[in-house]
Amino acid sequence: MEGEVTVLTPASSKSRSLRTTLPMSIVKQFKLKQGDRLSWKLQARGDEIVIVVKPIEREGGK
């Protein structure tokens, strides 16, 4: 197994979306705070789909 593992939970009872918790190592690495926004990009690489997640810079700089 590689990296950290998180568990998916329902985002709400009215949606089929799922949510997970960001591992603390990622929160610390990017100095994330509640309300910060993330960009999610999917990339096909062979037999895998790789998800690239990047913080969106806050107004006034990060």
C-alpha positions in Angstrom: 0.0 0.0 0.0 1.3 3.4 -0.9 0.8 6.8 0.8 -1.9 7.6 3.3 -5.4 6.0 3.3 -8.7 7.9 3.9 -12.3 6.7 4.1 -15.1 8.1 1.9 -18.3 9.2 3.5 -21.6 10.6 2.0 -21.4 14.4 1.4 -25.1 14.7 2.2 -28.2 12.7 2.2 -29.4 14.4 -1.0 -26.3 13.9 -3.1 -24.4 11.0 -4.5 -21.1 12.9 -3.9 -18.6 11.6 -1.4 -16.2 13.4 0.9 -13.0 12.4 2.6 -10.6 14.0 5.1 -7.3 15.5 4.0 -4.4 13.9 5.9 -2.7 16.3 8.3 0.6 16.0 6.3 -1.1 17.6 3.3 -2.8 20.3 5.4 0.6 21.2 6.9 2.5 21.0 3.6 0.2 23.5 2.0 -0.7 25.5 5.2 -4.4 24.8 4.4 -7.1 26.4 6.5 -10.9 25.9 6.7 -12.5 27.6 3.7 -9.5 27.2 1.4 -10.3 26.0 -2.1 -8.6 23.1 -3.9 -8.4 22.4 -7.7 -8.9 18.8 -8.7 -7.5 17.6 -12.0 -7.8 14.0 -13.4 -5.0 12.6 -15.6 -5.0 9.2 -17.3 -1.7 7.5 -17.0 -1.7 4.0 -18.5 -4.2 1.9 -16.5 -4.5 4.4 -13.7 -6.3 7.7 -13.2 -4.1 10.1 -11.2 -5.7 12.9 -9.3 -3.7 16.1 -9.0 -4.9 18.4 -6.2 -3.6 21.9 -5.9 -4.5 24.7 -3.5 -6.1 27.7 -5.2 -4.3 30.8 -4.1 -6.2 33.0 -1.7 -7.0 36.6 -2.6 -4.1 38.8 -1.5 -1.6 35.9 -1.9 -1.1 32.7 0.1 
